Amino acid sequence: MKAVFANWKRLLDADGFLENHPALDWQDAIPTFVQGKAAIYLMGNFAVAPMKEGGLTDDQIDFVQFPEIVEGVPMAEDAPTDTLHIPSGARNKADAKLFLAKPETQTKINATLGQLPVNNRSQVPDDKFLKQGFEMLQNAAGLAQFYDRDARAEMAKAGMGGFQGFMVKPDHLERILDRLEKVRQRTCE
């Protein structure tokens, strides 16, 4: 765990993050990237459309996999699980389920949304970023959603707060880790 934070601190020490990062949500950071004031953005494919709306072209944006940090550790990826929902009052739920489960249906839905399909037998939209993302996910040794979705609610809340605290005050790492360990013991054992 400490090795992860040590690598993270190297990026902090190199001023690798926007100065006002605690005040930004993902949409607020896009203009900085579009203006060329940020070199890299760790974000899902859904951020590509706002980047293009800001004036960037496919030739100005690229897709890279998060780098290997420990040699020999299989590459795993975070990938959100998208879901399709049928209203509880729907008249024909059985046919709706069959319709939504069809690869062809999801191919059409995701061609419109510009996202990866939930059904892995569906066709990936003709988009270089989606195709690269699909290939990366297909070759991953493991998948998770995101820390705050995979962890228990209390642990996720403490963890996200700890991560944010570390970004602002990295010298408080030991206190942050102690607090996280106490929450882990209370909620996960």
PETABEL-V861390 format. One line per field, one symbol per residue. phi: phi as a letter, one per 30 degrees, with the letter a starting at -180 (. if undefined). psi: psi as a letter, one per 40 degrees, with the letter a starting at -180 (. if undefined). burial: # if it has 9 or more other C-alpha atoms within 8 Angstrom, else .. Layout:
phi = ???
psi = ???
burial = ???
This chain:
phi = .ddddddddeddddhdbeecedcccdddddeddddicbcbbdadddddedddddjdcedcbbcbdeddccejdedbbdbdcdbcbcedcddbddddddddddedddddeddddibdddddcdddedbdddddddddddcddabbdbedcdddeddddddddddddddcbddceddddddddddeddccc
psi = dddddddddddddefeiidfddehidddedddddeeehdihhiideeddddddeeiideeiihiihihdhhehihiihhihiihihideidgddddddddehdddddddddddfiiidheeihhighdddddddddddeidiiicideddiiddddddddddddddddgdeeddddddddddddddde.
burial = ........#.##...........#....######...#......#.....##...#...................##.#................##..####.###.###..######..####...######.##..#..####.###.#..######.#.###...#.##..##..#..##..#..
